[in-house]
């Protein structure tokens, strides 16, 4: 099942810090209960605009999750720091082969 939310593009302050969006707790918390994830990571396929990529909801360390926004995705979709973007996702089963952007 595909779900969608809107979030602000943020960046970790450390040099070379990742760009990311925070996943609303009301979305990530129920998925934690489903199990099948490792170390708090929840495998998803994320979609922004016309770009989709395999990724995970990653634990931020404060009981919340984020989705990292790779440079390829930001460039293709013209995403910049501070933008509010719509991001959709579908949960997925983690594959062992190398995963690619579409």
Buried (B, 14 or more C-beta within 10 A) or exposed (E): EEBEBEBEBBEEEEEEEBBBBBBBEEBBEEBBEEEEBEEBBBBBBBBBBEBBBBBBBBBBEEEBBBBBBBEEBBEBBEBEEEBEBEBBBEBBEEEEEEBEEE
